[in-house]
Amino acid sequence: MHKLTTVADVEATVGKPSPMVLQKTTRTLDDGCRTVLAHAPLAGFGFRDGEGIARTTVVGGAPGFAEVDSPTRLSFEAPPAMPGSGASMVFLLPGVGETLRLNGSVTDAADNRVTIELDESWVHCARCVLRSKLWSVAPRSTEVPGSTQDFLALSPFAVVSTWDADGRGDSSPKGDLPGFIRVLDGHTVAIPDRRGNKRADTFRNLVTCDHVAIAALIPGIDEVLHMSGTGYMTDDPQLLSTMAVQDKPPHAALVAHIEHASIDHSDAVAKSRIWDRSADPSDAPDLMKVAAQHLAQNRDTASMTRILSKGLAASPKLARRAIDASYRKELRDEGYGSDR
């Protein structure tokens, strides 16, 4: 199977991110980030454990579980992580499509509490959550699948963590139709990569470090499937054709050789009540407003883009309608129904 082994290969397949995408990051936990953290009951967490092994898990249990210790530091209860190693997070807000992503490094890990120094944070678009219908479809079952293959057949959402050659980490949300993580054989899975913001952090990391860790979820179930191993990116047309939606294949896929897999009960998922739709917060922040504020505040942003961003931040309802309409069009173009 053809592997993409350089950044040039990745950019030729996925494309290059626009300046606007790169300029909407923030390097401080500003008011927008703090508001999201105060409402988020759960996050995917990519880290290296005390032995340096790559892991992805789910942390949290209640809104505000991640405490802001300074403009660049936050802490939370988590499994032991290696101090000085790269760590990354994806914060989930029940009922909200966008996620807040954060990359940084572990500065302290003692007494089951981890402190992270922030490198960058940004708002991730809603397409992967919308593809998965993570918040909009009632759970079909609360019975825990007995095998990895059965679990993946029902899972519409996962967090994938990778690291680069310098140890910097990234965790990316992945969502699609249930069963989108394809089992190729007893030790290998493949995850389609569809249209996105073209940052392609996962694939840029994999060309220099092949470590990958995955945490998969099923709505209604408090268990999490943890997998870890090595991976690479491919544009193999034969594989991609098997992942097509309405005859429209993804542009690439992550192929992972799984060395460890386990289905584990998650206290964080159970305590968070994320599958209880009646518990969705009515005052959840609009993450696209947060993203627009970040873009407007970035000194490197072009003046016209900054003016537009300030306008979006000042008119969140109008911006939300326009963004939601854009999401629906993009998903229809990918072959998904209009009910997302």
Salt bridges, closest charged atoms under 4 A:
GLU11 OE2 - ARG204 NH2 3.12
ASP30 OD2 - HIS294 NE2 2.88
ASP49 OD2 - ARG55 NE 3.04
GLU67 OE1 - ARG113 NH2 3.42
GLU98 OE1 - ARG320 NH2 3.15
GLU117 OE1 - ARG73 NE 2.56
GLU120 OE2 - ARG199 NH2 3.27
ASP164 OD2 - ARG168 NE 2.95
ASP166 OD2 - ARG168 NH2 3.24
ASP170 OD1 - ARG101 NH2 2.82
ASP176 OD2 - ARG194 NE 2.55
ASP193 OD1 - LYS174 NZ 3.11
ASP193 OD2 - HIS251 NE2 2.74
ASP201 OD1 - ARG101 NH2 3.91
ASP201 OD2 - ARG199 NH2 2.91
GLU223 OE2 - HIS265 ND1 3.18
ASP235 OD1 - HIS2 ND1 2.74
ASP264 OD2 - HIS226 ND1 2.80
ASP267 OD1 - HIS265 NE2 3.38
ASP276 OD2 - ARG273 NH2 2.57
ASP280 OD1 - ARG277 NH2 2.80
ASP283 OD2 - HIS39 NE2 3.49
ASP286 OD1 - ARG320 NH2 2.74
ASP324 OD1 - ARG320 NH1 2.86
GLU330 OE1 - ARG127 NH1 2.52
ASP333 OD2 - LYS329 NZ 2.93
GLU334 OE1 - ARG131 NE 2.94
ASP339 OD2 - LYS133 NZ 2.47
ASP339 OD1 - ARG340 NH1 3.63
